[in-house]
Amino acid sequence: MTASQITTWSAEAGNASKCDRSRFRVVVDVGHTVQAPGALSARSVPEYDFNLRLGQQIHQRLIADGFTGTVLLVTEGEARPSLFKRVATANELPADLLLSIHHDSVPDWFLEDWEFEGTPSHFSDRFSGYSLFVSGNNPDYDASLLFAKLLGKQLKGRGLQYARQYREAFMGKYQHELVDADLGIYRYDPLIVLKEAKMPSVLLEAGSIINRDEELQMNSRKRRDLITASVKDAVRAFCDVGSGG
């Protein structure tokens, strides 16, 4: 899928909506759970809190934009069972697109010690940026990759940079194939939430919360607004393309 094709589709979407937004169902999956909250930020805030807040804002924005069937998927339970539970819920709806919201950290060997407000914590300022992940095992990989490209183009167009460390050998088991070096899209084939979904699915790592500066940015309304607008415009374009645009 070329950049010129994406640009053309985006322009067409801006001129006139070709899809029935009210019938196009997006599942906004809030990554992790209260019981398994994911990574801790540099200031010891659970990743789940960031995911929920951004997911809620994206959900509200899509509904306001006419995607009234959008579902905010919030699950409970321990990590692995909750993954299968959220995918099963999405598959039963059914849905046209699943976007899983996460915030990034680093492998333990990159962590450094510091104190925030008198409490010991950990940080790593080495890496920053968003990442997009797709699975080659998803039954609609091409459409998943297309949406990832549409979203990556929107994020890049708003001045955001992607995290480049996942392509490096020093990431060990966390190294992934970079399938789009311009937009920051990686393949993560065995990821349950992507491979088990019956609809196009993309995981967004919205930014690094273990990076002290980027954590503050991710905690700001300005950054959430940028990401939310990017998702909204990408969903618009994806919906139009799927409707014959």
N, C-alpha and C positions, 0 to 999 in steps of 0.2 A: 504494500500500500504506500503510494508515494505521497510526499508532502504536498505536491500540487493538487492531487485528488482530494486530500483532506481540506486544503484551502478552498477548493471549489465547493465541496459539500458544505463547509461552514458558511460560505457566502450565500449559498442557496437557502440554507436554514434561516439566515438572517432576513432574507427577502420574504419568504412565506413558508409557514409551517406546512409540511406535507403529511404529517402523521396526526392521528387523533391522540393527543396527549392524555386525555382522560382514560383511554384504554391501554396506554403503555405503562406497564407496571415496573417500577424500579424498587428493588430491595436495597435499602441502606443498612448494611450489617455493622453493628457496633462491635468492634473487635474486643475479645476477652469478656470477662464477667466480674461481678463483685467478688466472687469466691476465688477466681483466678485472674487477677487484675493486670497481668502482663508486667512490663518493665517498670522500674521506678525512675522518675526523672532525676535530674541533678539536684533538685530541691525536695526529693523524696515524695513526689506526688505520683500516684498510680497512673499508668498509661490509660487504664479504663476511663478515668475521669476526663482525660483529653479526648478520647475516642467518642465518648457519649456526648460531650458538648458540641464537638464538630459534627457528629452524626445528626444530632437534633437540628442544628442550623441548616444542614444540607437538606434534610427531610422537609423542613418548613419552607425553604426556598423553592424546592421542586413542586410542592403542592401549590404555592402561590403562583408558580409559572404554568399552572394548568395540568401538571402531572399528578392528578388527584388520587391516583391509585398507589402512589408511593407508600411503601411500608418501612417503618423504622424497626429493625430487628434487634431486640435486646433479649439476650438469653441469660440463663443462670447455670450454675454448676461448675464442676472442675473442668480443667482445660480441654482435654481430649474429648470427653463425652459432649461437652458444649459445642465443639466443632461440628460433630455429626448432627447434633440437635438443630443447629441453626441452618445447616444445609438442607436437612429434611424439611424444615419449615418452609424454606424458600421454594423447594421443589414442589411442595403441596399447594402453593398459592394459586396458580403458578406465576412465574415472573418472566419478564423480558430481559432483565439485566440485574446483576448483583454487583454491588460495589461494597467491598469490605474496608472499613476505616480503621487505620492503625497509626501509631506514632513510634518512631524508631529509637533503638538503643544501639549498643555495640557488644561484641563478645566480651566476656569477663576480663580477658587478658589486656584489654585496652583501658580498663577503668583506673582512675586515680582517686586518691582520698582527698576530701576537703570537708569543711564544716560550714553548714548554712544555719544561721540563727542559733548557733551553739549546739547543733545536732550533727553528728558525723554522717557523711553521705559520700557518694561517689559521682564522678563526672568523667567525661571524655570530650574535649573540645576539638579533637582531631578531625571529625567528620561532620558534615551537615548536608541538608537537602532532602528533597522528597525522592521516593522511588515508586515505580509501578511494577506489579508482578502479574504474570499470566501463567497458566499451566497448559502445556502441550497435551495433557491428558483430558482437558475439558472437551466435552463433545462438540463444542462450537468454538474451537480455538481461533479460527480466523476472525470471527466476530468479536471475540474477547480482545484480540490484538488490535482490531480496528478501534474499539472503544478506548483502549489504552493509548493509542496514538492520538485520538481526538482529545483526550484529557491531557496528555503530555503536551500537546501543542498549545492548549489553553494555559496551562501552568507556565510553560516557557514564555509565552507571549505576555504574561503578566510579570515577567522578570524573575521568576523562581528558577533555581538551579537544582539539578538532581544529584543524588548521592552516588559517587563513582566507585566507592570502595568494594562493592559487591562483585565487581569483575576481577578483583585482584586475588592472587594466590594466597596472600597472607591472611585472607579471611577464612581459610581452611574449609570446614564443612558448610560455612555460610557463603561461600563463593557461588555465584550464579552466572549463567550465560547472559550476556548483554545482547539483546536482540534489536535494540534501537539506540545507537550511540548518540543520537541527537536529542531524543526525548526521554531517555532514562527508563527504558522498559527492559525488565529482566524476566527470564523463564524460571519458574519454580514449580516444576511438574508435579511433585508429590504433595503439594500443599492441599490439605483436605478441603478447605472452603472453596478452592478453585477447581479442583479436579472432580469433586463429587457433585457439583452443581450441574443441573441439566440446562442451564441457560448461560449465555456469555457472562463471564465473571472476571473481575479485576480487583486486586488488592492494592490499596493506596497507603503507603507509608508517608504521612503528610509532612513529616519533618522530624528532626532528631531532638528528643526531649532530654537526652543525656548530655547534649552540648549546652553549656550554660547560657550562651547568648541566644541560641535558637529556641531553647525552652521559653525564654521570655517572649520571643516573637510568636511562638505557637500559642502562647497564653494571651495574645492580644486579639482584639476584635478585628483589627486591620488585616492580620494574616488569615484569620478564619474567613473573613469576607472575600479575600482573594481566592482562596481555595473553593469556597462555596460557589462563587461566580464561575469559576473554571469548570466545576462539575456540572452546573446548570447548563452552560453553553455546550459542553461536550454531550450531555444527554439529549439536548435539542437536536444537535447534528446527527447523533447516532439514531435517534428515533426517525428522523427524516430519511436517512439513508436506508433504513430497514423498511421504510414505506415506499421505496422506489425512487428516492431522490438521486 
